[in-house]
Amino acid sequence: MELQMVLLEKHDFEKLKDELQLCALILSYSPKNESTWSHRRWVLKQVAEQHQDMAELVEKESVLVKEIAERSKMNYRAWRHRCWLIPYMTRKQALDELKKSTRWSELHVADNCCFHYRRSLLLALLDKCLENGQDSLSWKSETYTLWKEELRWNEMLIRRYQGRESLWNHRRFLSQWWIQQLLDVEETCPSTTSQVDLFITQEIGLLSECLNDPVDEFGESCIQAELSALYILWVSKQVPAVKGKLEERLHSVSVVGLKDVLVRACRPEKRWLWMNLVGLAD
């Protein structure tokens, strides 16, 4: 606190830059030091309030966090700092960050922090489009493209890396928004071909593959089956409008309903817990 008071009195941009360098040095030795991350955000806020150009600084901060995250695994403090930077990013920077974080995420599929960062970027891009008052059709088209590509990429990772909960959590976020948008479109522009039905059919197909994957020596296929079942259960609860469609499509994987999916996929100790929680127990 005393140091911050001194920096405020000096009101010197060069001093603030020196403080950022000092913080970077400390974090290189202690990457999970919460007080240093907090102080760094305070310094950056002072820089922003002095109307300094933040674009270059945000770029450097993102590189710093990436380097620290590579040396210090599961460092949620570093990733939280990166999320904190998002409001200071331009739309182009946010798009670039989404692209640049793709490869890192593919190499760290068990680290939920990087996927949380991508979710924050996607939501920020939505907000920026709305705030700028862009043409409704234009931003919707761009948003749909981003979301569709993210869903495709996520499915590819799920198929490649079995039993990674972070990937299924990311899909929950993506699916909830996507289904709601498709429902809104169908409500305003009825069509003979239901995009919601097509998406649900696709998700049931993914579930079917996960349920029928051959057992492996590490037990990852069993975890994959359980995660896929819980994902379908989650969708049915979060988006009630599609529950009936889900139940109908589940017949295509030779089961009667959600209860049968849980019986088939979940371990006994978890199966009864979920059934009681969602009211499917006998």
PECOR-V369258 format. One record per residue. N is the residue number from 0. PSI is psi in whole degrees, 0 to 359 (none if undefined). OMEGA is omega in whole degrees, -180 to 180 (NA if undefined). NEAR is the number of other ideal C-beta (glycine too) atoms within 10 Angstrom. Layout:
# PECOR-V369258
<<N PSI OMEGA NEAR> <N PSI OMEGA NEAR>>
This chain:
# PECOR-V369258
<<0 316 180 6> <1 319 179 6> <2 319 179 12> <3 322 177 13> <4 318 179 9> <5 315 -179 10> <6 324 178 18> <7 321 179 10> <8 319 180 8> <9 322 178 11> <10 43 -174 10> <11 121 -178 11> <12 322 179 12> <13 321 178 8> <14 322 179 13> <15 321 177 18> <16 321 176 14> <17 323 -180 13> <18 324 177 20> <19 321 178 18> <20 320 178 9> <21 317 178 15> <22 318 179 21> <23 321 178 16> <24 315 180 11> <25 317 -178 16> <26 335 177 23> <27 335 178 12> <28 331 -178 8> <29 75 -171 12> <30 348 -180 19> <31 22 -179 14> <32 104 -174 15> <33 318 -177 10> <34 326 179 9> <35 318 176 19> <36 318 -180 22> <37 316 179 12> <38 322 179 20> <39 320 178 22> <40 323 178 16> <41 317 179 16> <42 316 180 20> <43 324 178 23> <44 321 177 12> <45 320 178 18> <46 316 -180 18> <47 321 -179 15> <48 340 176 8> <49 11 175 11> <50 32 174 7> <51 152 177 15> <52 116 -174 9> <53 347 -174 18> <54 310 -179 12> <55 321 -179 9> <56 319 178 17> <57 321 178 22> <58 315 180 15> <59 321 179 11> <60 319 -180 22> <61 319 178 21> <62 318 179 11> <63 313 -179 19> <64 319 180 24> <65 316 -180 17> <66 319 179 15> <67 319 -180 21> <68 327 179 24> <69 329 -180 13> <70 333 -176 10> <71 98 -175 14> <72 148 177 11> <73 39 -179 13> <74 85 -176 20> <75 335 178 14> <76 319 178 19> <77 316 -179 22> <78 327 176 22> <79 322 176 17> <80 319 179 22> <81 321 176 24> <82 323 180 17> <83 331 -178 17> <84 340 -172 21> <85 316 179 20> <86 338 179 14> <87 353 -178 16> <88 148 169 22> <89 168 179 12> <90 319 179 14> <91 319 179 9> <92 319 179 18> <93 318 177 20> <94 318 179 16> <95 320 179 15> <96 321 178 24> <97 317 -180 18> <98 316 -176 9> <99 329 -178 12> <100 351 -178 18> <101 308 -178 14> <102 319 180 9> <103 318 -179 15> <104 323 180 20> <105 332 -180 14> <106 353 -178 9> <107 57 -173 17> <108 344 179 18> <109 353 -178 13> <110 104 -177 20> <111 338 -177 18> <112 317 -177 20> <113 328 178 22> <114 327 174 23> <115 322 178 19> <116 317 179 24> <117 322 178 21> <118 319 179 16> <119 321 178 20> <120 316 -180 23> <121 316 179 19> <122 322 178 13> <123 321 178 18> <124 323 175 21> <125 313 -179 16> <126 319 -178 13> <127 321 178 18> <128 318 -179 18> <129 319 -179 12> <130 324 -178 9> <131 356 177 9> <132 34 180 8> <133 158 179 14> <134 131 -174 9> <135 312 -179 10> <136 323 -178 8> <137 309 -177 10> <138 328 178 17> <139 319 179 15> <140 316 180 11> <141 319 180 15> <142 316 178 17> <143 319 180 14> <144 315 179 10> <145 313 -176 16> <146 319 -179 17> <147 318 179 12> <148 322 179 12> <149 320 177 20> <150 317 179 19> <151 315 -180 9> <152 318 179 16> <153 318 179 20> <154 321 178 16> <155 318 180 12> <156 321 179 17> <157 319 179 23> <158 327 -176 14> <159 321 -177 11> <160 100 -176 15> <161 146 171 20> <162 27 179 20> <163 107 -175 21> <164 326 -179 14> <165 325 180 19> <166 321 179 25> <167 325 176 19> <168 319 179 17> <169 322 180 25> <170 326 177 25> <171 312 179 13> <172 311 -177 17> <173 316 -176 20> <174 320 -178 23> <175 313 180 14> <176 317 -176 16> <177 313 -180 20> <178 318 -180 21> <179 320 178 15> <180 319 178 16> <181 321 178 19> <182 319 179 16> <183 319 179 11> <184 317 -179 15> <185 329 180 15> <186 322 -178 8> <187 329 -178 7> <188 78 -178 7> <189 141 -179 8> <190 155 179 8> <191 332 179 4> <192 114 -178 7> <193 117 178 15> <194 330 177 15> <195 316 178 19> <196 318 180 15> <197 319 -179 11> <198 316 179 17> <199 319 178 23> <200 320 178 15> <201 317 -179 13> <202 323 176 22> <203 324 177 20> <204 320 177 13> <205 318 176 17> <206 314 -179 23> <207 317 179 18> <208 317 -179 15> <209 322 180 25> <210 332 -174 19> <211 7 176 12> <212 138 179 16> <213 146 180 5> <214 135 179 10> <215 166 -174 12> <216 339 -179 6> <217 355 179 10> <218 13 -178 11> <219 329 179 15> <220 327 178 18> <221 319 177 17> <222 319 179 17> <223 316 179 24> <224 317 -180 24> <225 316 180 23> <226 322 179 21> <227 321 179 24> <228 316 179 24> <229 328 177 19> <230 313 179 21> <231 319 177 24> <232 316 180 22> <233 315 180 17> <234 318 -178 19> <235 330 -179 20> <236 324 -177 12> <237 329 -180 14> <238 80 -175 19> <239 333 -177 8> <240 340 -178 10> <241 2 -177 22> <242 316 180 14> <243 319 179 10> <244 320 179 19> <245 312 -179 20> <246 320 -179 13> <247 317 -177 14> <248 337 -179 20> <249 339 178 21> <250 336 -178 11> <251 345 178 12> <252 24 174 18> <253 37 172 11> <254 162 -175 18> <255 322 -178 11> <256 195 -177 14> <257 323 -180 21> <258 318 -179 18> <259 325 178 15> <260 316 -180 26> <261 319 179 23> <262 321 -176 16> <263 328 -170 16> <264 324 -170 24> <265 150 174 21> <266 148 -175 11> <267 317 -177 8> <268 335 178 7> <269 331 -176 14> <270 309 -177 19> <271 329 176 15> <272 311 -179 14> <273 321 -179 18> <274 321 177 18> <275 322 -179 10> <276 323 -176 11> <277 8 175 15> <278 30 179 7> <279 355 -179 18> <280 152 179 12> <281 none NA 5>>
